[in-house]
Amino acid sequence: MPANFTPSSDDLLRFAPEMILSAAGTLLMVLDPFFAKKMPKLFGHLSIVAFILAIFGALGANSVAGPAFSNLLIVDGFATFFRILVMIIGILTVLLSYRYLDRELSETSEYHALLLFSVVGQSLMVASNDLIMIFIGLEISSIATYILAGYLRDDKRNNEAALKYFLLGSFATGFLLYGVAIVYGLTGTTKLNEIPGLLASQGTSPLVIGVATAMILVGLGFKISGAPFQMWAPDVYQGAPAPVSAFMATAPKAAAFAILIRIFMTSFQPSASGWEPFIWISALLSMTLGNFAALTQNNLKRMLAYSSIAHAGYLLVAVAARSEFGTAAAMFYLAAYALMNIGAFAVVIHISGKGERHLRIEDLAGLGQKQPVTAALLTIFLLSLIGVPLTGGFFGKFYIFHAALKSNLVWLSVLGLLNSAVAAYYYLRLLVVMYMHEPGDVTRSLEPLTPGLGAALVLPAIGTFFLGVMPGVVLTFARNSSLLGK
């Protein structure tokens, strides 16, 4: 970048969402001494306002789509889709957190500031057109999320989750950085749009390209919790605060899939024959290990963690398709998955009690009798996770397996459908406990839903139905945002 480079007004507008969220996160920390004791919920309210303003900023940036800051960033439909998605997840996470933080007596500005900064990193990642910018965004997101995982400092489970996440995450990030270094050594650039031509023109050894590709896959495989790099997810999701677990299972995963798609559909698209088998294998392993491990779980958060691994496998099927429709299917599924997963975690937070004492599947016993609306909303999310028609999960899986069949991935599609049948067992098990068992001590003593938690249940349920009834709206936008052919 030239020393006298001055950003244009369009450059600043394309970077507006990140600036809004960064300013809001800093403001929250400044306001903490004045309002922490008098108005602790103010920080959550301001966070929601910041996320809404950032969504409008993302829409404004999309109106002047194009490269920014010497082509380090690229604002297009793909980036806008994921920017808005992670910000919506941020809003829903704040709504989840009100009741939880109040119950744990832990409402502070730093929690919401860390949430804002994590989304800043994810928003930067999805709009990056440079491997170094992707790394910077990844680190901003990861460092904030590491701290969030151990937010309740006096809880040993939180401490263990944060330490495991930090150590394994740092190790995986090292692989990613080594892969970036090899790519730079081969091409002399880290710009995603320049790498394919340079790799082809210089006749680079396929072995060296393969090593770089493998290292980048390892780094991103950890972030999406895809097998065989999924070992951290069950322990971290179980140990972290429940709202943070919901956030980690959705926003960082969505951003990581976005950069996985952007990198491998642009920079490494010419060498797809080399990396496609690894994506294929990881997809199959993730679906199989995630679903079969979830069958044996009795802890709700741990079951949802293994479920998250399985859903990463379904998304990898779409990546393996290597097509415009496969990319659009992955985008659609990530939106549907975020809504139904956050909704499920909202019920977990509702029943868990102070200190998250009630997290067994049996603790849902009789919920259908005691709180029928809550049980009905959870039923919607579980049916969507299975892939029942009229829910977003149904069309998400339909589009993914349709894309795989169009790309002649017949066996992967068949195995994926069989895995979906396996998953139905442990999701339906929750319905049996809710509706066919007598109420237990936990459900008998449940308090009514708070407004924040109720909103975190109702809004995702509406979104899940919308994606199930009118999927074309989101899918059309996703297809128009395809990276292929650009």
N, C-alpha and C positions, 0 to 999 in steps of 0.2 A: 504494500500500500504506500503511495507517495507520502512524503513527509508533510506536504502542505494540503493533504486531502481534507476537504470540508464536506461533511454530510449535507446532502440536499434535503429540502423539505419532504420530498417523497421518501427518502431513506429514513427519516425520523418517523414519518407516518407508518411505514412498514414495520418499524420497531416499537410502535406505540404500546401494544399489549404488555410487552416485557417492562417498559418504562413505568407504566401505570402500576403494575404489580410490585415492582421493586420499590417505588416511592411509597406505596401503601404499606409494605412490610416494614420499611424504615420508620414510617410515621407511627405505626403501632408500638414499636419499641420506645419511641420518644414519649408517647402518651402514657406508657405504663406507670410511671411514678405518680401520675395525677389521677388516674381512674381505676387502677388495679383493685383497690378496696371498695371504692364507692360504686362503680359501675362495671363489674367484671365482664358482663355480657356485651359491653360496647365493642370489644375487640372482634367478636364474632360478627356483629352487625356490620362493622366497617369492612371486614374481610369480604362479606357477601357483596357489599356495594362495590368494592374494588374488583371483584371477579366480574360483576355485571358490566362495569365500565370497560374492563379489559376485553370482554366479548364484543362490545360495540367498537372498541379499538381494532379488534381482529377483523371485523366486518369492514371497517373503514380502510384498513390496510389492504384488504382484498380488492377494494375498488380501485387501487393503484397498483395492482399486482405486478411483480417483476423483481429483478435482482436488487439488492441493497448492499451498501458498504463494500464496494469493489467485488461484488458477486460472492461475498461470504455468506449472505443470507439470500433466500429466494422465497418470495411470497406468491403462492399459487393456491389453487383450490385444495390441493392435498394438504398443504401446511395449514390453511384456514380451517379445514375440517377437524384436524387433530388439535389445533389451538383451542377451538371452541369446545371440543370434547373434554379436554383436560380441565378447562375452566368450569364447565358444568359439573364435572366430578368434584372439583374443589368446593363449589357451592354446596353440593349434597353432603360432602364430608363435614363442612361446618355445621350443617343442620343436624347431622348425626352426633356431633361433638357436644352440643349444648347440654343435653341431659347427662351424658357420660362425664364430662368435666365437672359439672355441678355436683354429681353424685360422689366423685372422687376428690372433691375440694381442690381441684387443680386448674381452675380457669385462670390463665395468664395470657399476656400479649405474645409471649415468645412462641406459644403453640401455634397461634394463627399466623404469626410472622414466618415461622418455619414452613408452614403450609403454603403460604404465598410464594416464598422463595423456591420451594420445591417445584411449584407449577411454573415459575419463571424459567427454571432449567429445562423443564419438559417442553415448554412453548418454544424456547430457543432451539432445542434439539430438532423439533419437527420442521422448523423453518430454515435449518442450516443447509448450505450447499457446499460445505467444506468439512473434511474429516476432523480438523482441529476444533472447529466450532462445535461439531457434534460432541467431541470429547469434553469441551468446556461446559456445554449444556448438561451433559450427563453427570459431570462432577457437581455442578450446582444443585441439581436435583438429588443426587445420591447423598451428599453430605447432609442436606437438610433432612432427608428421610432417615438416615442413620440416627440422627438425634431424636427425631419423632418416635422411632421404634423404642427408644429408652426414655421416653418423656417422663414417666413416673419413676423418678430417680430412686425412691425408697422401695420399689417393687423389684425383687430379684429376677422375676420372669422378664420384666422389661429390660433389665441390665443384660441378661443373657441373650435376649433377642437382638439387642443393639450390637453387642459384641460379635455375635455370629454373623450378622448381616454386614457389619463393617469389615471384618476380616476376609470373609469370602467375597464380598463385593469388591474390595480393593484388589484382591488376587485376580478376579476376573477382569477388572478394568485394566490391569497390567497387560493381560493378553491382548485386549483391544488396542492399547497404545502401541504395543510391539507390532501388531498388524498394520497400524497406520504408518509406523516408521518404515516398514518394509515397502509399503505402497509408495511412500515419498521417495525412498531410495531408488525404486524402479522407474518412477515417472518424473520426479522433480516437482510434483505438485500434489496438493491435497484437495483440489477442487473436484467435486463429484462429476461434473459435466465434462471435465477435461481428461479424466483418467482413462476412459475406455479407448479413446483414439490413440493416446500415447502408449498404452499397453499393446495395442495391435500393431502400431507402426514400428515399434522397437523390437518386435519379435522376442519378447521376454519369455524366459523359460517357464513352461506351464507348472513345473514343480515349485518354483519360487512364488508364482501367483497363488498356487494352491496353499502354500504355507501361510501367506498373508490372509487369504480368505478364511482358512481354518481358525486363525487367531482372532479375527474379527467375529467369526461365528461363536467362538467360545465366550467372548466378552458379552455379546448380545444375548446369547443363549441363557446366561445367568440372569440377565435383567428380565427376560420374558418367562423365567422359570420353566424352560423347556428341558426335557431329559436329553442327556444325562447330567444336566447342570441344575437340577431342581432340588437338590438335597437340603438347601437352606430354607425353602418356603414353609414346610409344615411347622418347624420349630419357631421360625420368626413370626409367622402369622399367629401362632398360638400364644407366644410370649408378649407380643406388642399390644398396646392398647387397642381395643376393638375398632374404634374409628380409624386408627392408623392402619390396621390390617386391611380394612375395607379400601382405604386409599391406595395402599401398596398393591393390592390385587387388581387395581383398575388403571389409575393414571400412569404410574411408571411403566406398566405393561403396555398400555396403549402407545406411549411415546417411544418405547423400545421397538415395538413392532413397526411403528412409522419409519424409524431410521433403518431398521432391517430391510423394509421394503424399498426405501429410497436408495440405499446403498446397493442392494443386489439387483434392483431393477434398472439402475443407471450405470454405476461404475463397473460392476461385475456381470452385467447382463451378457456380454460376449463370451464369458467363460462359464456360462450356466451349466454346461454339461459336467463340469467338475464339482460344483457345489450342490446341485440339485439332489444327488443321492443322499447327502448328509442331511438336508432338510427333510427328505422323505423318511429317513430312519428316525430322526429326532421327532417328527410328527407321530409316527407309529409308537415309539417308546413313550412319549408324553401321554398320549391317549390311553395306552394300556396300563402303564405304571400308575398314572393318576387315578383312573377309574377303579382298578382292582384294589389299590391301597385305600381308597375312600370307602370301599365296602366294609372294611374292618374297623372303621373309626367310630368312637362313641363321643368324642369331643366335637362340638359343632364347628369351632374355628378351624380345627385340624382337618375336619372333613371338607370344609370349604377351601382349605389350602390345597388339598389333593384334587379337588374339583377344578381349581384354578389351573393346576398343571395339565389336567386333561383338556381344558378349553384352549390352553396354549397349543396343544397338539392339533386341535381342529383348525386353529388359525394358521399353523404351519402347513396344513394341507393346502390352504388357499395360496400360500407363498410358493409352494412346490409346483402349483399349476402354471406359474410364470406367464400369466395372461392379464389382459386388461380387466376381464371379468373377475379373475381371481383376486386382483388387487381391490376392486370395488367390493367384492364379497367379504374380504378381510376387514375393510373399513366399516361396512355395515355391521358385521358380527361384533366388532369391538365396541360399537355404540350400544348394541343390544346387550352385550355381556356386562358392560359397565352399569347399566341401569338395573338389570336383574340381580347382579352381585351385591351392589350397594343396598338394594332393597332387602335382600336376605340378611346382610349384616345388621341392618337396622333392627330387625326382630331379635337377632342375637344380643344386641346391646340392650334392648328392652327387657329381656328376660334374665340377663346375666347377673344383675344385682351388683351391689358395691363389692369391689375387689374381684369381679367376674367369677363369683363362686358357682354360678349355675350355668354351666356350659355343656352339660350332658344332653344327649338326644332325649332322654327320658324326662328332662325338665320341661319339654314342650307338651307333656301329657295333658290332655283336656283343654288345650288352648282354644280349640274350636267352640267349646261350651262357655268358657269364661270371657274370652275376648274374640267373638266371631269375626269382627272386621279385621283385626290384626291377623288372625289365622287365614282369612280369605285373601288378604294381600300377599302373605307369605306363599300361599298356594299358587298365586299368579306367577310369582318369581320362580318357584320350583318347577312348575309346568313349562315355563319358558326355558329354564336350564335344561330340561329334558328335550325340548323341541316340539312341544304340542302346538298344533295349528291355532291361529289367531293370536299368537304371541311373537315377539321379535325373535326369540330363540329359534322358532321353527323356520322362518325365512332365512335367518343367518346360516343355519346348517344346510338348508336347501340350496342356497346360493353357493356355499363353499363346495359341497359335494357335486353340484352341477358343474362348477368350474373345473373340478378335478376330473370329472368324466370327459369333459370337452378336451382336456389335455391328455387323455388316454391313461390317466392314473386310476385304472379300474380297481386293482387290488387294494390300493390305499383307500379308495372310497368305500369298498365293501368292508374292510376292517374298521374304518371309521364309523360306519353305520352299526356294526356289531358292538363297538365300544359304546355307542349311544344307548343301545339296549341295556348294556351292563349298568350304565350310569342311572338309568331309570329306576333301578332297584333301590339305590340308597337315597334318591330324592323322594320316591314314593314312600319309603320307610318313615320319613318325617310326617307325611300326610296321615299315615296310619296312626302314628303316636298322637298327633294333634286331635284327630277326629274319632278315634276308636278306643282310646284309653281314657280311664277316669281321671279327672283333674288331680294333680299332685299338690304338694305344699307350695311349690314355686308358682304355679299358675293361679292357685287360690289367693295368693298374697300379692299378685301383680297390681301395680298402680296403673291408672289410666295413661294413655299415651300423652306425652307432652306435645305442644304445638310443633316444635322443631323436629322431633322424631316422627310425628305424624306426617309432616311435610316430606320428610326423607323416605317415607313409605308410599305416600300417595303420588307424588310427582314421578318417581321411577315406574310405578304401576301404570300411570297414564302413558308414559313414554313407551313402556313395553307393549301396551295395547296398540298404540299408534303405529309402532314399527311392525306389528303383526297384522294390522288392518290396511295400512297405507304404506307399505314398504318402498313403493316406487319413488317417493319423494326423496328419501335419503339415498337410495341406490342410484338414482339418476344423477344426483350431485356427485356421488362417489365415482361413478363411471366417467363423468365429465372432468373429474380431477385426476384421472389416470396418469401415471408417470410414463407409461409406455408410449413411444412415438414422439416424445417431446425432446 
